[in-house]
């Protein structure tokens, strides 16, 4: 129990932000909802799959929005 409280908590709260800083543009709250939705849809494996699907979907929507703006004719 002590290993879980101190070891896992330390890794989750200190090392993860240091490792992931600047690599994601998605807030922690959105990732949290991705975890919940993934767990609800896919079970335990959804904890990994949910945020991945969320990030890929956000990137695709962003690319589609950019391509729509680029295709508009300039008058």
PQR file with spaces between the fields and no chain letter, atoms N, CA, C, O and H, PARSE charges and radii, in Angstrom:
ATOM       1  N    UNK     1       0.824   -1.182    0.000 -0.4000 1.5000
ATOM       2  CA   UNK     1       0.000    0.000    0.000 -0.0000 2.0000
ATOM       3  C    UNK     1       0.877    1.258    0.000  0.5500 1.7000
ATOM       4  O    UNK     1       0.554    2.240   -0.669 -0.5500 1.4000
ATOM       5  N    UNK     2       1.956    1.228    0.730 -0.4000 1.5000
ATOM       6  CA   UNK     2       2.873    2.374    0.758 -0.0000 2.0000
ATOM       7  C    UNK     2       3.515    2.607   -0.611  0.5500 1.7000
ATOM       8  O    UNK     2       3.701    3.747   -1.037 -0.5500 1.4000
ATOM       9  H    UNK     2       2.218    0.431    1.273  0.4000 1.0000
ATOM      10  N    UNK     3       3.850    1.506   -1.291 -0.4000 1.5000
ATOM      11  CA   UNK     3       4.433    1.648   -2.628 -0.0000 2.0000
ATOM      12  C    UNK     3       3.429    2.313   -3.560  0.5500 1.7000
ATOM      13  O    UNK     3       3.801    3.165   -4.367 -0.5500 1.4000
ATOM      14  H    UNK     3       3.699    0.580   -0.945  0.4000 1.0000
ATOM      15  N    UNK     4       2.172    1.932   -3.454 -0.4000 1.5000
ATOM      16  CA   UNK     4       1.143    2.533   -4.295 -0.0000 2.0000
ATOM      17  C    UNK     4       0.951    3.998   -3.994  0.5500 1.7000
ATOM      18  O    UNK     4       0.833    4.812   -4.910 -0.5500 1.4000
ATOM      19  H    UNK     4       1.870    1.240   -2.799  0.4000 1.0000
ATOM      20  N    UNK     5       0.919    4.343   -2.726 -0.4000 1.5000
ATOM      21  CA   UNK     5       0.680    5.739   -2.344 -0.0000 2.0000
ATOM      22  C    UNK     5       1.858    6.625   -2.736  0.5500 1.7000
ATOM      23  O    UNK     5       1.675    7.683   -3.338 -0.5500 1.4000
ATOM      24  H    UNK     5       1.015    3.682   -1.982  0.4000 1.0000
ATOM      25  N    UNK     6       3.054    6.190   -2.394 -0.4000 1.5000
ATOM      26  CA   UNK     6       4.210    7.052   -2.643 -0.0000 2.0000
ATOM      27  C    UNK     6       4.828    6.835   -4.021  0.5500 1.7000
ATOM      28  O    UNK     6       5.172    7.808   -4.692 -0.5500 1.4000
ATOM      29  H    UNK     6       3.203    5.330   -1.905  0.4000 1.0000
ATOM      30  N    UNK     7       4.976    5.606   -4.452 -0.4000 1.5000
ATOM      31  CA   UNK     7       5.621    5.324   -5.733 -0.0000 2.0000
ATOM      32  C    UNK     7       4.775    5.720   -6.919  0.5500 1.7000
ATOM      33  O    UNK     7       5.210    6.497   -7.769 -0.5500 1.4000
ATOM      34  H    UNK     7       4.697    4.816   -3.907  0.4000 1.0000
ATOM      35  N    UNK     8       3.574    5.192   -6.979 -0.4000 1.5000
ATOM      36  CA   UNK     8       2.706    5.462   -8.118 -0.0000 2.0000
ATOM      37  C    UNK     8       2.242    6.913   -8.117  0.5500 1.7000
ATOM      38  O    UNK     8       2.187    7.546   -9.171 -0.5500 1.4000
ATOM      39  H    UNK     8       3.221    4.561   -6.289  0.4000 1.0000
ATOM      40  N    UNK     9       1.913    7.439   -6.959 -0.4000 1.5000
ATOM      41  CA   UNK     9       1.479    8.828   -6.866 -0.0000 2.0000
ATOM      42  C    UNK     9       2.597    9.771   -7.291  0.5500 1.7000
ATOM      43  O    UNK     9       2.345   10.757   -7.983 -0.5500 1.4000
ATOM      44  H    UNK     9       1.958    6.925   -6.103  0.4000 1.0000
ATOM      45  N    UNK    10       3.805    9.483   -6.891 -0.4000 1.5000
ATOM      46  CA   UNK    10       4.950   10.314   -7.282 -0.0000 2.0000
ATOM      47  C    UNK    10       5.130   10.296   -8.794  0.5500 1.7000
ATOM      48  O    UNK    10       5.318   11.342   -9.415 -0.5500 1.4000
ATOM      49  H    UNK    10       4.009    8.682   -6.329  0.4000 1.0000
ATOM      50  N    UNK    11       5.073    9.117   -9.379 -0.4000 1.5000
ATOM      51  CA   UNK    11       5.238    9.005  -10.822 -0.0000 2.0000
ATOM      52  C    UNK    11       4.120    9.730  -11.548  0.5500 1.7000
ATOM      53  O    UNK    11       4.363   10.456  -12.512 -0.5500 1.4000
ATOM      54  H    UNK    11       4.920    8.267   -8.874  0.4000 1.0000
ATOM      55  N    UNK    12       2.886    9.530  -11.078 -0.4000 1.5000
ATOM      56  CA   UNK    12       1.734   10.106  -11.771 -0.0000 2.0000
ATOM      57  C    UNK    12       1.686   11.624  -11.653  0.5500 1.7000
ATOM      58  O    UNK    12       1.347   12.302  -12.623 -0.5500 1.4000
ATOM      59  H    UNK    12       2.689    8.940  -10.295  0.4000 1.0000
ATOM      60  N    UNK    13       2.009   12.157  -10.516 -0.4000 1.5000
ATOM      61  CA   UNK    13       1.853   13.589  -10.289 -0.0000 2.0000
ATOM      62  C    UNK    13       3.096   14.419  -10.574  0.5500 1.7000
ATOM      63  O    UNK    13       2.984   15.627  -10.785 -0.5500 1.4000
ATOM      64  H    UNK    13       2.284   11.607   -9.728  0.4000 1.0000
ATOM      65  N    UNK    14       4.259   13.820  -10.586 -0.4000 1.5000
ATOM      66  CA   UNK    14       5.490   14.585  -10.782 -0.0000 2.0000
ATOM      67  C    UNK    14       6.161   14.249  -12.109  0.5500 1.7000
ATOM      68  O    UNK    14       6.453   15.146  -12.901 -0.5500 1.4000
ATOM      69  H    UNK    14       4.350   12.839  -10.415  0.4000 1.0000
ATOM      70  N    UNK    15       6.403   12.983  -12.353 -0.4000 1.5000
ATOM      71  CA   UNK    15       7.163   12.618  -13.541 -0.0000 2.0000
ATOM      72  C    UNK    15       6.364   12.726  -14.835  0.5500 1.7000
ATOM      73  O    UNK    15       6.915   13.119  -15.863 -0.5500 1.4000
ATOM      74  H    UNK    15       6.165   12.255  -11.710  0.4000 1.0000
ATOM      75  N    UNK    16       5.088   12.390  -14.805 -0.4000 1.5000
ATOM      76  CA   UNK    16       4.296   12.462  -16.034 -0.0000 2.0000
ATOM      77  C    UNK    16       4.233   13.880  -16.592  0.5500 1.7000
ATOM      78  O    UNK    16       4.455   14.051  -17.790 -0.5500 1.4000
ATOM      79  H    UNK    16       4.640   12.071  -13.970  0.4000 1.0000
ATOM      80  N    UNK    17       3.942   14.909  -15.788 -0.4000 1.5000
ATOM      81  CA   UNK    17       3.956   16.264  -16.363 -0.0000 2.0000
ATOM      82  C    UNK    17       5.323   16.682  -16.893  0.5500 1.7000
ATOM      83  O    UNK    17       5.409   17.412  -17.881 -0.5500 1.4000
ATOM      84  H    UNK    17       3.761   14.770  -14.814  0.4000 1.0000
ATOM      85  N    UNK    18       6.385   16.228  -16.247 -0.4000 1.5000
ATOM      86  CA   UNK    18       7.721   16.571  -16.736 -0.0000 2.0000
ATOM      87  C    UNK    18       8.012   15.911  -18.075  0.5500 1.7000
ATOM      88  O    UNK    18       8.621   16.524  -18.951 -0.5500 1.4000
ATOM      89  H    UNK    18       6.315   15.636  -15.444  0.4000 1.0000
ATOM      90  N    UNK    19       7.583   14.675  -18.236 -0.4000 1.5000
ATOM      91  CA   UNK    19       7.845   13.942  -19.471 -0.0000 2.0000
ATOM      92  C    UNK    19       6.954   14.447  -20.604  0.5500 1.7000
ATOM      93  O    UNK    19       7.415   14.584  -21.737 -0.5500 1.4000
ATOM      94  H    UNK    19       7.088   14.177  -17.524  0.4000 1.0000
ATOM      95  N    UNK    20       5.701   14.722  -20.313 -0.4000 1.5000
ATOM      96  CA   UNK    20       4.744   15.090  -21.351 -0.0000 2.0000
ATOM      97  C    UNK    20       4.638   16.593  -21.595  0.5500 1.7000
ATOM      98  O    UNK    20       3.865   17.013  -22.456 -0.5500 1.4000
ATOM      99  H    UNK    20       5.327   14.611  -19.393  0.4000 1.0000
ATOM     100  N    UNK    21       5.379   17.401  -20.876 -0.4000 1.5000
ATOM     101  CA   UNK    21       5.233   18.852  -21.025 -0.0000 2.0000
ATOM     102  C    UNK    21       5.571   19.285  -22.445  0.5500 1.7000
ATOM     103  O    UNK    21       6.624   18.944  -22.983 -0.5500 1.4000
ATOM     104  H    UNK    21       6.007   17.060  -20.177  0.4000 1.0000
ATOM     105  N    UNK    22       4.659   20.040  -23.035 -0.4000 1.5000
ATOM     106  CA   UNK    22       4.867   20.553  -24.372 -0.0000 2.0000
ATOM     107  C    UNK    22       4.540   19.589  -25.492  0.5500 1.7000
ATOM     108  O    UNK    22       4.566   19.990  -26.655 -0.5500 1.4000
ATOM     109  H    UNK    22       3.804   20.317  -22.597  0.4000 1.0000
ATOM     110  N    UNK    23       4.238   18.352  -25.201 -0.4000 1.5000
ATOM     111  CA   UNK    23       3.963   17.381  -26.255 -0.0000 2.0000
ATOM     112  C    UNK    23       2.485   17.281  -26.591  0.5500 1.7000
ATOM     113  O    UNK    23       2.128   16.838  -27.682 -0.5500 1.4000
ATOM     114  H    UNK    23       4.217   18.026  -24.256  0.4000 1.0000
ATOM     115  N    UNK    24       1.631   17.683  -25.678 -0.4000 1.5000
ATOM     116  CA   UNK    24       0.202   17.610  -25.955 -0.0000 2.0000
ATOM     117  C    UNK    24      -0.405   18.991  -25.815  0.5500 1.7000
ATOM     118  O    UNK    24      -0.014   19.777  -24.951 -0.5500 1.4000
ATOM     119  H    UNK    24       1.922   18.043  -24.792  0.4000 1.0000
ATOM     120  N    UNK    25      -1.361   19.271  -26.673 -0.4000 1.5000
ATOM     121  CA   UNK    25      -2.058   20.555  -26.618 -0.0000 2.0000
ATOM     122  C    UNK    25      -3.447   20.384  -26.021  0.5500 1.7000
ATOM     123  O    UNK    25      -4.271   21.296  -26.084 -0.5500 1.4000
ATOM     124  H    UNK    25      -1.679   18.633  -27.374  0.4000 1.0000
ATOM     125  N    UNK    26      -3.703   19.224  -25.447 -0.4000 1.5000
ATOM     126  CA   UNK    26      -5.015   18.928  -24.890 -0.0000 2.0000
ATOM     127  C    UNK    26      -4.910   19.003  -23.370  0.5500 1.7000
ATOM     128  O    UNK    26      -3.959   18.499  -22.773 -0.5500 1.4000
ATOM     129  H    UNK    26      -3.034   18.483  -25.396  0.4000 1.0000
ATOM     130  N    UNK    27      -5.898   19.636  -22.762 -0.4000 1.5000
ATOM     131  CA   UNK    27      -5.860   19.826  -21.316 -0.0000 2.0000
ATOM     132  C    UNK    27      -6.067   18.503  -20.575  0.5500 1.7000
ATOM     133  O    UNK    27      -6.550   17.521  -21.137 -0.5500 1.4000
ATOM     134  H    UNK    27      -6.671   20.045  -23.247  0.4000 1.0000
ATOM     135  N    UNK    28      -5.696   18.511  -19.327 -0.4000 1.5000
ATOM     136  CA   UNK    28      -5.841   17.327  -18.492 -0.0000 2.0000
ATOM     137  C    UNK    28      -7.288   16.924  -18.290  0.5500 1.7000
ATOM     138  O    UNK    28      -7.587   15.738  -18.147 -0.5500 1.4000
ATOM     139  H    UNK    28      -5.303   19.309  -18.870  0.4000 1.0000
ATOM     140  N    UNK    29      -8.187   17.891  -18.275 -0.4000 1.5000
ATOM     141  CA   UNK    29      -9.609   17.594  -18.093 -0.0000 2.0000
ATOM     142  C    UNK    29     -10.157   16.819  -19.289  0.5500 1.7000
ATOM     143  O    UNK    29     -10.950   15.893  -19.119 -0.5500 1.4000
ATOM     144  H    UNK    29      -7.944   18.854  -18.390  0.4000 1.0000
ATOM     145  N    UNK    30      -9.744   17.190  -20.481 -0.4000 1.5000
ATOM     146  CA   UNK    30     -10.190   16.480  -21.682 -0.0000 2.0000
ATOM     147  C    UNK    30      -9.646   15.053  -21.677  0.5500 1.7000
ATOM     148  O    UNK    30     -10.361   14.115  -22.029 -0.5500 1.4000
ATOM     149  H    UNK    30      -9.100   17.942  -20.619  0.4000 1.0000
ATOM     150  N    UNK    31      -8.397   14.886  -21.283 -0.4000 1.5000
ATOM     151  CA   UNK    31      -7.806   13.555  -21.181 -0.0000 2.0000
ATOM     152  C    UNK    31      -8.550   12.728  -20.135  0.5500 1.7000
ATOM     153  O    UNK    31      -8.759   11.531  -20.332 -0.5500 1.4000
ATOM     154  H    UNK    31      -7.815   15.648  -20.998  0.4000 1.0000
ATOM     155  N    UNK    32      -8.950   13.347  -19.032 -0.4000 1.5000
ATOM     156  CA   UNK    32      -9.704   12.658  -17.990 -0.0000 2.0000
ATOM     157  C    UNK    32     -11.018   12.122  -18.541  0.5500 1.7000
ATOM     158  O    UNK    32     -11.380   10.973  -18.290 -0.5500 1.4000
ATOM     159  H    UNK    32      -8.780   14.319  -18.872  0.4000 1.0000
ATOM     160  N    UNK    33     -11.737   12.965  -19.299 -0.4000 1.5000
ATOM     161  CA   UNK    33     -12.980   12.502  -19.896 -0.0000 2.0000
ATOM     162  C    UNK    33     -12.724   11.424  -20.941  0.5500 1.7000
ATOM     163  O    UNK    33     -13.554   10.533  -21.126 -0.5500 1.4000
ATOM     164  H    UNK    33     -11.443   13.899  -19.503  0.4000 1.0000
ATOM     165  N    UNK    34     -11.599   11.492  -21.617 -0.4000 1.5000
ATOM     166  CA   UNK    34     -11.213   10.425  -22.545 -0.0000 2.0000
ATOM     167  C    UNK    34     -10.988    9.113  -21.819  0.5500 1.7000
ATOM     168  O    UNK    34     -11.367    8.049  -22.308 -0.5500 1.4000
ATOM     169  H    UNK    34     -10.925   12.215  -21.467  0.4000 1.0000
ATOM     170  N    UNK    35     -10.368    9.195  -20.647 -0.4000 1.5000
ATOM     171  CA   UNK    35     -10.171    7.991  -19.831 -0.0000 2.0000
ATOM     172  C    UNK    35     -11.503    7.398  -19.395  0.5500 1.7000
ATOM     173  O    UNK    35     -11.711    6.187  -19.481 -0.5500 1.4000
ATOM     174  H    UNK    35     -10.060   10.059  -20.250  0.4000 1.0000
ATOM     175  N    UNK    36     -12.404    8.257  -18.925 -0.4000 1.5000
ATOM     176  CA   UNK    36     -13.715    7.768  -18.472 -0.0000 2.0000
ATOM     177  C    UNK    36     -14.516    7.175  -19.627  0.5500 1.7000
ATOM     178  O    UNK    36     -15.103    6.101  -19.495 -0.5500 1.4000
ATOM     179  H    UNK    36     -12.236    9.240  -18.855  0.4000 1.0000
ATOM     180  N    UNK    37     -14.539    7.871  -20.747 -0.4000 1.5000
ATOM     181  CA   UNK    37     -15.283    7.370  -21.902 -0.0000 2.0000
ATOM     182  C    UNK    37     -14.697    6.091  -22.459  0.5500 1.7000
ATOM     183  O    UNK    37     -15.429    5.181  -22.847 -0.5500 1.4000
ATOM     184  H    UNK    37     -14.063    8.744  -20.855  0.4000 1.0000
ATOM     185  N    UNK    38     -13.378    6.020  -22.499 -0.4000 1.5000
ATOM     186  CA   UNK    38     -12.726    4.807  -22.981 -0.0000 2.0000
ATOM     187  C    UNK    38     -12.985    3.628  -22.066  0.5500 1.7000
ATOM     188  O    UNK    38     -13.210    2.512  -22.533 -0.5500 1.4000
ATOM     189  H    UNK    38     -12.783    6.759  -22.184  0.4000 1.0000
ATOM     190  N    UNK    39     -12.953    3.871  -20.757 -0.4000 1.5000
ATOM     191  CA   UNK    39     -13.222    2.794  -19.804 -0.0000 2.0000
ATOM     192  C    UNK    39     -14.675    2.340  -19.899  0.5500 1.7000
ATOM     193  O    UNK    39     -14.965    1.151  -19.770 -0.5500 1.4000
ATOM     194  H    UNK    39     -12.771    4.778  -20.377  0.4000 1.0000
ATOM     195  N    UNK    40     -15.586    3.280  -20.124 -0.4000 1.5000
ATOM     196  CA   UNK    40     -16.999    2.914  -20.250 -0.0000 2.0000
ATOM     197  C    UNK    40     -17.249    2.128  -21.534  0.5500 1.7000
ATOM     198  O    UNK    40     -18.064    1.205  -21.547 -0.5500 1.4000
ATOM     199  H    UNK    40     -15.350    4.246  -20.228  0.4000 1.0000
ATOM     200  N    UNK    41     -16.555    2.485  -22.613 -0.4000 1.5000
ATOM     201  CA   UNK    41     -16.798    1.842  -23.898 -0.0000 2.0000
ATOM     202  C    UNK    41     -16.026    0.528  -24.068  0.5500 1.7000
ATOM     203  O    UNK    41     -16.559   -0.439  -24.612 -0.5500 1.4000
ATOM     204  H    UNK    41     -15.893    3.235  -22.603  0.4000 1.0000
ATOM     205  N    UNK    42     -14.775    0.495  -23.603 -0.4000 1.5000
ATOM     206  CA   UNK    42     -13.914   -0.653  -23.891 -0.0000 2.0000
ATOM     207  C    UNK    42     -13.434   -1.394  -22.653  0.5500 1.7000
ATOM     208  O    UNK    42     -12.687   -2.364  -22.781 -0.5500 1.4000
ATOM     209  H    UNK    42     -14.343    1.281  -23.161  0.4000 1.0000
ATOM     210  N    UNK    43     -13.833   -0.975  -21.469 -0.4000 1.5000
ATOM     211  CA   UNK    43     -13.379   -1.629  -20.253 -0.0000 2.0000
ATOM     212  C    UNK    43     -11.987   -1.153  -19.868  0.5500 1.7000
ATOM     213  O    UNK    43     -11.617   -0.006  -20.117 -0.5500 1.4000
ATOM     214  H    UNK    43     -14.440   -0.187  -21.365  0.4000 1.0000
ATOM     215  N    UNK    44     -11.225   -2.044  -19.260 -0.4000 1.5000
ATOM     216  CA   UNK    44      -9.894   -1.687  -18.757 -0.0000 2.0000
ATOM     217  C    UNK    44      -8.962   -1.248  -19.884  0.5500 1.7000
ATOM     218  O    UNK    44      -8.161   -0.331  -19.697 -0.5500 1.4000
ATOM     219  H    UNK    44     -11.525   -2.976  -19.058  0.4000 1.0000
ATOM     220  N    UNK    45      -9.051   -1.876  -21.030 -0.4000 1.5000
ATOM     221  CA   UNK    45      -8.216   -1.490  -22.166 -0.0000 2.0000
ATOM     222  C    UNK    45      -8.564   -0.089  -22.659  0.5500 1.7000
ATOM     223  O    UNK    45      -7.731    0.578  -23.274 -0.5500 1.4000
ATOM     224  H    UNK    45      -9.701   -2.621  -21.182  0.4000 1.0000
ATOM     225  N    UNK    46      -9.784    0.358  -22.394 -0.4000 1.5000
ATOM     226  CA   UNK    46     -10.227    1.684  -22.798 -0.0000 2.0000
ATOM     227  C    UNK    46      -9.482    2.806  -22.108  0.5500 1.7000
ATOM     228  O    UNK    46      -9.483    3.935  -22.597 -0.5500 1.4000
ATOM     229  H    UNK    46     -10.461   -0.183  -21.895  0.4000 1.0000
ATOM     230  N    UNK    47      -8.842    2.521  -20.975 -0.4000 1.5000
ATOM     231  CA   UNK    47      -8.028    3.536  -20.308 -0.0000 2.0000
ATOM     232  C    UNK    47      -6.866    3.969  -21.192  0.5500 1.7000
ATOM     233  O    UNK    47      -6.378    5.094  -21.081 -0.5500 1.4000
ATOM     234  H    UNK    47      -8.842    1.603  -20.577  0.4000 1.0000
ATOM     235  N    UNK    48      -6.434    3.092  -22.053 -0.4000 1.5000
ATOM     236  CA   UNK    48      -5.375    3.424  -23.003 -0.0000 2.0000
ATOM     237  C    UNK    48      -5.956    3.890  -24.329  0.5500 1.7000
ATOM     238  O    UNK    48      -5.469    4.854  -24.919 -0.5500 1.4000
ATOM     239  H    UNK    48      -6.830    2.178  -22.143  0.4000 1.0000
ATOM     240  N    UNK    49      -6.987    3.215  -24.793 -0.4000 1.5000
ATOM     241  CA   UNK    49      -7.556    3.496  -26.104 -0.0000 2.0000
ATOM     242  C    UNK    49      -8.337    4.809  -26.127  0.5500 1.7000
ATOM     243  O    UNK    49      -8.265    5.538  -27.116 -0.5500 1.4000
ATOM     244  H    UNK    49      -7.382    2.431  -24.314  0.4000 1.0000
ATOM     245  N    UNK    50      -9.079    5.131  -25.070 -0.4000 1.5000
ATOM     246  CA   UNK    50      -9.925    6.322  -25.030 -0.0000 2.0000
ATOM     247  C    UNK    50      -9.185    7.621  -25.318  0.5500 1.7000
ATOM     248  O    UNK    50      -9.583    8.352  -26.225 -0.5500 1.4000
ATOM     249  H    UNK    50      -9.138    4.538  -24.266  0.4000 1.0000
ATOM     250  N    UNK    51      -8.118    7.938  -24.576 -0.4000 1.5000
ATOM     251  CA   UNK    51      -7.385    9.180  -24.869 -0.0000 2.0000
ATOM     252  C    UNK    51      -6.728    9.190  -26.249  0.5500 1.7000
ATOM     253  O    UNK    51      -6.609   10.247  -26.868 -0.5500 1.4000
ATOM     254  H    UNK    51      -7.795    7.345  -23.839  0.4000 1.0000
ATOM     255  N    UNK    52      -6.304    8.029  -26.731 -0.4000 1.5000
ATOM     256  CA   UNK    52      -5.691    7.971  -28.065 -0.0000 2.0000
ATOM     257  C    UNK    52      -6.721    8.322  -29.125  0.5500 1.7000
ATOM     258  O    UNK    52      -6.440    9.108  -30.030 -0.5500 1.4000
ATOM     259  H    UNK    52      -6.401    7.170  -26.228  0.4000 1.0000
ATOM     260  N    UNK    53      -7.914    7.743  -29.020 -0.4000 1.5000
ATOM     261  CA   UNK    53      -8.984    8.056  -29.972 -0.0000 2.0000
ATOM     262  C    UNK    53      -9.352    9.529  -29.884  0.5500 1.7000
ATOM     263  O    UNK    53      -9.595   10.173  -30.904 -0.5500 1.4000
ATOM     264  H    UNK    53      -8.143    7.105  -28.285  0.4000 1.0000
ATOM     265  N    UNK    54      -9.394   10.058  -28.680 -0.4000 1.5000
ATOM     266  CA   UNK    54      -9.734   11.464  -28.481 -0.0000 2.0000
ATOM     267  C    UNK    54      -8.725   12.390  -29.148  0.5500 1.7000
ATOM     268  O    UNK    54      -9.116   13.349  -29.813 -0.5500 1.4000
ATOM     269  H    UNK    54      -9.196    9.534  -27.851  0.4000 1.0000
ATOM     270  N    UNK    55      -7.446   12.121  -28.981 -0.4000 1.5000
ATOM     271  CA   UNK    55      -6.399   12.967  -29.567 -0.0000 2.0000
ATOM     272  C    UNK    55      -6.396   12.851  -31.091  0.5500 1.7000
ATOM     273  O    UNK    55      -6.249   13.855  -31.788 -0.5500 1.4000
ATOM     274  H    UNK    55      -7.128   11.342  -28.441  0.4000 1.0000
ATOM     275  N    UNK    56      -6.556   11.639  -31.608 -0.4000 1.5000
ATOM     276  CA   UNK    56      -6.582   11.461  -33.060 -0.0000 2.0000
ATOM     277  C    UNK    56      -7.779   12.186  -33.665  0.5500 1.7000
ATOM     278  O    UNK    56      -7.648   12.833  -34.704 -0.5500 1.4000
ATOM     279  H    UNK    56      -6.675   10.824  -31.041  0.4000 1.0000
ATOM     280  N    UNK    57      -8.932   12.086  -33.033 -0.4000 1.5000
ATOM     281  CA   UNK    57     -10.125   12.771  -33.526 -0.0000 2.0000
ATOM     282  C    UNK    57      -9.933   14.287  -33.507  0.5500 1.7000
ATOM     283  O    UNK    57     -10.317   14.972  -34.454 -0.5500 1.4000
ATOM     284  H    UNK    57      -9.038   11.560  -32.189  0.4000 1.0000
ATOM     285  N    UNK    58      -9.346   14.808  -32.441 -0.4000 1.5000
ATOM     286  CA   UNK    58      -9.106   16.252  -32.353 -0.0000 2.0000
ATOM     287  C    UNK    58      -8.156   16.715  -33.454  0.5500 1.7000
ATOM     288  O    UNK    58      -8.368   17.770  -34.053 -0.5500 1.4000
ATOM     289  H    UNK    58      -9.034   14.252  -31.671  0.4000 1.0000
ATOM     290  N    UNK    59      -7.115   15.938  -33.722 -0.4000 1.5000
ATOM     291  CA   UNK    59      -6.164   16.303  -34.786 -0.0000 2.0000
ATOM     292  C    UNK    59      -6.824   16.264  -36.159  0.5500 1.7000
ATOM     293  O    UNK    59      -6.592   17.145  -36.986 -0.5500 1.4000
ATOM     294  H    UNK    59      -6.943   15.081  -33.235  0.4000 1.0000
ATOM     295  N    UNK    60      -7.654   15.238  -36.407 -0.4000 1.5000
ATOM     296  CA   UNK    60      -8.344   15.147  -37.692 -0.0000 2.0000
ATOM     297  C    UNK    60      -9.298   16.319  -37.893  0.5500 1.7000
ATOM     298  O    UNK    60      -9.347   16.895  -38.979 -0.5500 1.4000
ATOM     299  H    UNK    60      -7.843   14.522  -35.735  0.4000 1.0000
ATOM     300  N    UNK    61     -10.047   16.673  -36.869 -0.4000 1.5000
ATOM     301  CA   UNK    61     -10.959   17.807  -36.974 -0.0000 2.0000
ATOM     302  C    UNK    61     -10.195   19.105  -37.199  0.5500 1.7000
ATOM     303  O    UNK    61     -10.638   19.964  -37.961 -0.5500 1.4000
ATOM     304  H    UNK    61     -10.007   16.205  -35.987  0.4000 1.0000
ATOM     305  N    UNK    62      -9.057   19.250  -36.543 -0.4000 1.5000
ATOM     306  CA   UNK    62      -8.232   20.441  -36.735 -0.0000 2.0000
ATOM     307  C    UNK    62      -7.717   20.513  -38.169  0.5500 1.7000
ATOM     308  O    UNK    62      -7.718   21.586  -38.771 -0.5500 1.4000
ATOM     309  H    UNK    62      -8.698   18.552  -35.923  0.4000 1.0000
ATOM     310  N    UNK    63      -7.284   19.398  -38.715 -0.4000 1.5000
ATOM     311  CA   UNK    63      -6.795   19.370  -40.098 -0.0000 2.0000
ATOM     312  C    UNK    63      -7.924   19.660  -41.081  0.5500 1.7000
ATOM     313  O    UNK    63      -7.713   20.367  -42.067 -0.5500 1.4000
ATOM     314  H    UNK    63      -7.283   18.526  -38.225  0.4000 1.0000
ATOM     315  N    UNK    64      -9.107   19.132  -40.833 -0.4000 1.5000
ATOM     316  CA   UNK    64     -10.247   19.408  -41.709 -0.0000 2.0000
ATOM     317  C    UNK    64     -10.627   20.885  -41.676  0.5500 1.7000
ATOM     318  O    UNK    64     -10.953   21.468  -42.709 -0.5500 1.4000
ATOM     319  H    UNK    64      -9.278   18.558  -40.033  0.4000 1.0000
ATOM     320  N    UNK    65     -10.586   21.484  -40.498 -0.4000 1.5000
ATOM     321  CA   UNK    65     -10.880   22.907  -40.378 -0.0000 2.0000
ATOM     322  C    UNK    65      -9.857   23.739  -41.138  0.5500 1.7000
ATOM     323  O    UNK    65     -10.219   24.710  -41.803 -0.5500 1.4000
ATOM     324  H    UNK    65     -10.321   21.010  -39.658  0.4000 1.0000
ATOM     325  N    UNK    66      -8.603   23.375  -41.048 -0.4000 1.5000
ATOM     326  CA   UNK    66      -7.553   24.114  -41.760 -0.0000 2.0000
ATOM     327  C    UNK    66      -7.692   23.972  -43.264  0.5500 1.7000
ATOM     328  O    UNK    66      -7.493   24.942  -43.995 -0.5500 1.4000
ATOM     329  H    UNK    66      -8.309   22.586  -40.508  0.4000 1.0000
ATOM     330  N    UNK    67      -8.028   22.785  -43.737 -0.4000 1.5000
ATOM     331  CA   UNK    67      -8.150   22.596  -45.182 -0.0000 2.0000
ATOM     332  C    UNK    67      -9.354   23.343  -45.736  0.5500 1.7000
ATOM     333  O    UNK    67      -9.308   23.804  -46.876 -0.5500 1.4000
ATOM     334  H    UNK    67      -8.189   21.997  -43.143  0.4000 1.0000
ATOM     335  N    UNK    68     -10.438   23.478  -44.961 -0.4000 1.5000
ATOM     336  CA   UNK    68     -11.593   24.259  -45.395 -0.0000 2.0000
ATOM     337  C    UNK    68     -11.233   25.732  -45.531  0.5500 1.7000
ATOM     338  O    UNK    68     -11.676   26.389  -46.473 -0.5500 1.4000
ATOM     339  H    UNK    68     -10.475   23.103  -44.035  0.4000 1.0000
ATOM     340  N    UNK    69     -10.453   26.249  -44.627 -0.4000 1.5000
ATOM     341  CA   UNK    69     -10.044   27.652  -44.677 -0.0000 2.0000
ATOM     342  C    UNK    69      -9.101   27.882  -45.848  0.5500 1.7000
ATOM     343  O    UNK    69      -9.171   28.923  -46.501 -0.5500 1.4000
ATOM     344  H    UNK    69     -10.093   25.715  -43.862  0.4000 1.0000
ATOM     345  N    UNK    70      -8.226   26.935  -46.122 -0.4000 1.5000
ATOM     346  CA   UNK    70      -7.263   27.091  -47.203 -0.0000 2.0000
ATOM     347  C    UNK    70      -7.917   27.022  -48.568  0.5500 1.7000
ATOM     348  O    UNK    70      -7.396   27.608  -49.517 -0.5500 1.4000
ATOM     349  H    UNK    70      -8.169   26.089  -45.592  0.4000 1.0000
ATOM     350  N    UNK    71      -9.043   26.327  -48.705 -0.4000 1.5000
ATOM     351  CA   UNK    71      -9.694   26.163  -49.999 -0.0000 2.0000
ATOM     352  C    UNK    71     -10.627   27.298  -50.374  0.5500 1.7000
ATOM     353  O    UNK    71     -11.073   27.369  -51.519 -0.5500 1.4000
ATOM     354  H    UNK    71      -9.466   25.851  -47.934  0.4000 1.0000
ATOM     355  N    UNK    72     -10.937   28.193  -49.435 -0.4000 1.5000
ATOM     356  CA   UNK    72     -11.837   29.297  -49.739 -0.0000 2.0000
ATOM     357  C    UNK    72     -11.177   30.262  -50.722  0.5500 1.7000
ATOM     358  O    UNK    72     -10.022   30.640  -50.525 -0.5500 1.4000
ATOM     359  H    UNK    72     -10.575   28.135  -48.505  0.4000 1.0000
ATOM     360  N    UNK    73     -11.887   30.668  -51.777 -0.4000 1.5000
ATOM     361  CA   UNK    73     -11.293   31.590  -52.743 -0.0000 2.0000
ATOM     362  C    UNK    73     -11.146   32.991  -52.158  0.5500 1.7000
ATOM     363  O    UNK    73     -11.996   33.461  -51.401 -0.5500 1.4000
ATOM     364  H    UNK    73     -12.826   30.361  -51.936  0.4000 1.0000
ATOM     365  N    UNK    74     -10.078   33.625  -52.517 -0.4000 1.5000
ATOM     366  CA   UNK    74      -9.818   34.985  -52.053 -0.0000 2.0000
ATOM     367  C    UNK    74     -10.401   35.941  -53.080  0.5500 1.7000
ATOM     368  O    UNK    74     -10.061   35.859  -54.261 -0.5500 1.4000
ATOM     369  H    UNK    74      -9.388   33.243  -53.132  0.4000 1.0000
ATOM     370  N    UNK    75     -11.285   36.859  -52.645 -0.4000 1.5000
ATOM     371  CA   UNK    75     -11.869   37.789  -53.601 -0.0000 2.0000
ATOM     372  C    UNK    75     -11.418   39.208  -53.366  0.5500 1.7000
ATOM     373  O    UNK    75     -11.825   40.114  -54.093 -0.5500 1.4000
ATOM     374  H    UNK    75     -11.562   36.926  -51.687  0.4000 1.0000
